[in-house]
Amino acid sequence: MADSNMTFSIAVDNTDKVGEELIEACRRALEICGGKGETYAKLKCPVRTGNLRNSITHEVANDGKSVTIGSAVQYSAFVELGTSRMKPQPYLRPAIENHIDEYKSIIENELKN
């Protein structure tokens, strides 16, 4: 007669799926943070013609581990950091540093979901 107390379990390895979902959550979080950072930088950016402000973009790295916010306009660094003839008018650094808690919250929320 068979023992009625026998239990069976089947283990399923979801490591790959969990890893993929984690990477996707990181990408989503970075995309949201990048968009927010881009918006804050545009709001803080000094405007003469609008060229610099309109050139500010963000891009999530291919590996999904970082996001870059900036401008390809040649004089963007001069505006941000200043020159010997012009005082700095930071717009990128404050867009990040002044909103760290918000970015942390976004990342936490995306990882929880």
Buried (B, 14 or more C-beta within 10 A) or exposed (E): EEEEEEEEEEEEEEEEEEEEEEEEBBBBBBBBBBBBBBBBBBEBBEEEEEEBBEBBBBBBEEEBEEBEBBBEBEEBEBBBBEEEEEEEBBBBEBBBEEBEEBBEEBBEEBEEE
